[in-house]
Amino acid sequence: MSDPTSVIDDLREESEELDALVAGPSPRRWALATPAPGWTVAHQIAHLAWTDHSALLAVTDPGAFHALVEKALAAPGSFVDEGAEQGAALPPAELLTRWREGRTDLERALRVAPAKARFPWYGPPMSAASMATARLMETWAHGQDVADALGVARPPTDRLRHVAWLGVRTRDFAYGAHGLTPPAAPFRVELLAPSGDLWAYGPEDAPQRVTGPAVDFCLLVTQRAHRGDLALRADGPDADRWLDIAQAFAGPPGGGRPPKGAGSVTGPGPGAAPGAGEGAAP
């Protein structure tokens, strides 16, 4: 993924789709609780704005970004939530403007970034394409929380190919996050795209396989749905184990979401860390 143009275009469209959900005449929607414990719609948008700003600093001002990393290291368990709390306290119109301006600035910076540049991040350094992919993954995942809060069903799009690719690439990262040794051999992953295309990853003859709808796989790796509620199939014990621990986001393992009808929400923690970098991939 050396040319970031496609994923940057898709990131903009994903952001605009979420923007259309939260923009409107009723500020009460911003106070609605989302599936992430303690987080309202405002917290979700504030988190995206905060992370976009962090990404912008990583691309344009590495020194300022490293200062943010030092703050994160000083409060690893709370720095993400604190950023969301500060943004959520703003008037909705101001928060919406901040998010719009921040993501526009980041888009411009990514489009003009040198092709071979690598930018610092909370995990391994990222290219412009990987940075945009991580931002799209987070925008889609937190957008799902917002849609759930609003009671809106979002039609899946083929923009999910970026999330699916990241979910496959972070297989070994997910094992490591749980203190497990990743399997030596790659898996075969075959996903049915919203358009009806087949997205395939890994050797065709791999004995360990995962198959199913791409949207379900993306919900799984972003931990926005319980595995039991998804139409994913694992063939082989290693593939089956992966579906229990998969995560496309950086940071410690999330708690996941309870199955439908379980009555309580357990996670992932609202501050699921910004997207895993390309160095987290196999």
Secondary structure, 3 states (H helix, E strand, C coil): CCCCHHHHHHHHHHHHHHHHHHCCCCHHHHHCECCCCCCEHHHHHHHHHHHHHHHHHHHHCHHHHHHHHHHHHHCCCCHHHHHHHHHHCCCHHHHHHHHHHHHHHHHHHHHCCCCCCCECCCCCCECHHHHHHHHHHHHHHHHHHHHHHHCCCCCCCCCHHHHHHHHHHCHHHHHHHCCCCCCCCCCEEEEECCCCCEEEECCCCCCCEEEEEHHHHHHHHCCCCCHHHCCCEEECHHHHHHHHHCCCECCCCCCCCCCCCCCCCCCCCCCCCCECCHHHCC
